[in-house]
Every structure is written in structure tokens, then in C-alpha cells.
């Protein structure tokens, strides 16, 4: 656990959720690590209730899994899952980007550009991961295709733990993505759906690195 920050003026539930998400993505809690609610509550100096609520949220996001014995753990890395998620995203996210270039409002375009710039300016891994997540979701939601948005939201939630592990071991993933975010924002602003689809396809393809990260994790476990 990193040094406890002073709790900001948010509910205990939200503060615990954001704190645990940060610690999972930064590697304080590694894939497969058990998350015991009573211990976390003591470490964070809160009651068990907000920890339980935060754990439920993080399970919905795909960062935490709960086994049949009700033991919560950080989502483990599975090479087969990494490959499947990446392959499905390669099929669907280019479609979302193409639709976003057609349907994005001026407000959507401005938000996508701002998030691309935020990802470039991010100084830490956790800051970049958060900006990256919000950037991609802004693109996906701008497609204005509810079923597609729901499917891709779930896939991105699952892939977040893999991307976090990849970023910790490969600086090139983060640096390459920054410039690609700016190019994608430009294509969407120009209404160029074909270019947006091409860019997101090229952007995601190197994330075969996620499979390699998962395989390395399994070997070293």
C-alpha cells in the first residue's frame, strides 16, 4: 500500500474505489493478489462497508474478480483471454472510430481532443492509464451505437489490467499511444471515418504485447 493520502471531500466509497484502482493499476496489488476487505478497511482507516462497495464497483470494471468462495482477487492475467479480447476489439473499435467521425458533435470532438492532449501530458503511468481509458471511451461513446458501446465498454474494462501490466514493463506502449491519440482525434475532427478506423486498427494491433505480458506473468507465477 502506498502512503495514505488525505481523504478528499468525497464519499468514503468513492475514495476507497479510486485508491484501490490506483494501487491495482500501479502494481501495488499485482494480478492474482487477494483483497481481504477487513485488512483493506484497517489499512485505509475506513469501515468495511465502503471497501465492500468499492470492491463491487471494481469487479464490474473487470479489475477484480470474486471466486465461488467469495474471495476477491485482482484479476489474473490469462494469455487466451488477452488474445481473445484484443482480437474482438480489433474488429469492433475501428467501427466505433469510423462511426464517431460521422456522428461526433462539436462537444464530443472537443472532449476527444482534450483527452488526447491530457494523455500526452500525463506524467505517471496511472495518470496516463486514466486518460487513455477516458479518451477511448469518449471515442466509443461518440459512435452513438448503444449496443456497440456496451460491448466495447466491457472489453475495455477487462483489458485495462493487461494494459496496466504492459505499461509497467514496456515504455514504448505508452509513448507510441500518445501520438496516435492525437492523430485519431484529428481524423475524427475532420470527419474522416476511414482514416479513424485505420488509425485505431494500427493503434490496437501492437497490443499483442498484452498476450506476451500475460504469458510472462504465468511463467513467473
SVG drawing of the C-alpha trace seen along z (x, -y; Angstrom):
<svg xmlns="http://www.w3.org/2000/svg" viewBox="-28 -22 38 43">
<polyline fill="none" stroke="black" stroke-width="0.4" points="0.0,0.0 1.3,-3.4 1.4,-6.1 -2.2,-7.0 -3.3,-10.3 -5.6,-12.7 -9.1,-11.8 -10.6,-14.4 -14.2,-15.7 -15.8,-12.6 -17.8,-9.7 -15.7,-7.0 -16.9,-4.6 -15.7,-6.7 -12.4,-7.5 -11.7,-3.8 -12.6,-2.8 -10.3,-5.4 -7.5,-4.5 -7.8,-0.7 -8.0,-1.3 -4.8,-3.4 -3.0,-0.7 -4.1,2.1 -3.1,0.2 0.2,-0.9 1.1,2.6 0.9,2.2 -1.5,5.1 -0.4,7.5 -2.6,9.7 -4.0,12.6 -3.4,10.8 -6.1,11.5 -8.0,8.4 -9.3,9.0 -11.9,6.5 -11.1,6.3 -7.4,5.8 -8.1,3.1 -10.5,1.3 -7.9,1.2 -5.2,0.0 -7.4,-2.7 -8.9,-3.6 -12.5,-3.2 -15.3,-0.7 -15.7,2.5 -18.9,1.1 -17.2,-1.3 -14.5,1.3 -17.2,3.8 -19.0,1.2 -15.7,0.3 -14.8,3.9 -18.2,4.4 -17.5,1.4 -14.0,2.7 -15.5,6.2 -17.9,4.5 -15.0,2.7 -13.1,6.0 -10.2,5.2 -11.3,7.5 -12.8,11.0 -14.7,12.8 -14.4,16.6 -17.2,19.0 -15.8,18.9 -16.4,15.1 -12.7,14.4 -11.9,11.2 -8.6,11.0 -7.0,8.7 -7.9,10.0 -5.3,12.5 -3.6,12.4 -4.7,15.1 -2.9,15.3 -6.0,16.8 -8.3,14.1 -5.8,11.4 -5.7,12.7 -9.5,13.0 -10.2,9.6 -7.7,8.0 -9.0,9.8 -12.6,8.7 -11.5,5.1 -9.6,5.1 -12.9,6.0 -15.2,3.6 -13.2,0.5 -12.4,-0.5 -16.1,-0.5 -16.7,-2.7 -14.0,-5.1 -15.5,-5.3 -19.0,-6.0 -17.5,-8.6 -16.0,-10.5 -19.5,-10.6 -21.7,-11.2 -19.5,-13.1 -20.9,-16.5 -18.6,-19.6 -18.6,-19.0 -17.6,-15.4 -14.8,-16.4 -13.5,-19.0 -13.6,-16.4 -11.7,-13.8 -9.1,-16.4 -8.7,-17.5 -8.4,-13.9 -5.8,-13.1 -3.8,-16.1 -4.2,-15.0 -2.8,-11.6 0.2,-13.3 0.8,-15.4 0.3,-12.6 3.5,-12.2 2.8,-8.9 1.6,-5.5 -1.6,-5.8 -2.4,-9.3 -1.8,-8.0 -3.9,-4.9 -6.8,-7.0 -6.5,-9.5 -6.2,-6.6 -9.3,-5.0 -11.4,-8.2 -10.1,-9.0 -11.1,-5.7 -14.4,-5.7 -15.1,-9.2 -14.4,-7.9 -16.6,-4.8 -19.5,-6.8 -19.3,-9.3 -20.3,-6.4 -23.8,-6.7 -24.4,-3.0 -25.7,-1.7 -25.1,2.0 -21.6,1.4 -20.8,-0.9 -21.9,1.7 -19.8,4.5 -16.7,2.3 -17.1,0.9 -16.9,4.5 -14.0,5.4 -12.0,2.3 -12.7,2.9 -11.3,6.4 -8.2,5.3 -7.3,2.5 -5.5,4.8 -3.5,6.2 -2.6,2.7 -1.5,1.6 0.9,4.6 2.2,3.9 2.8,0.2 4.8,1.1 7.1,3.3 7.2,1.6 7.7,-2.2 7.1,-2.1 3.4,-1.2 2.7,-4.5 4.8,-6.7 3.6,-5.3 -0.1,-5.7 0.3,-9.3 0.9,-10.4 -1.7,-8.0 -4.3,-9.6 -3.6,-13.0 -3.8,-11.6 -7.1,-9.8 -8.6,-13.0 -7.6,-14.9 -9.2,-12.3 -12.5,-12.4 -12.5,-16.2 -12.1,-16.1 -14.9,-13.6 -12.6,-11.1 -14.1,-7.8 -11.8,-5.6 -8.7,-7.2 -10.1,-7.0 -10.8,-3.3 -7.3,-2.7 -5.6,-4.6 -7.4,-2.7 -6.6,0.6 -2.9,-0.3 -3.2,-1.6 -4.6,1.6 -2.5,4.1 0.7,3.7 -1.3,4.6 -0.5,8.2 2.1,7.2 -0.7,7.8 -0.6,11.5 3.1,11.6 2.8,9.8 0.2,12.4 2.4,15.3 5.3,13.9 3.1,13.4 2.0,17.1 5.6,18.3 6.8,16.2 3.8,17.0"/>
</svg>
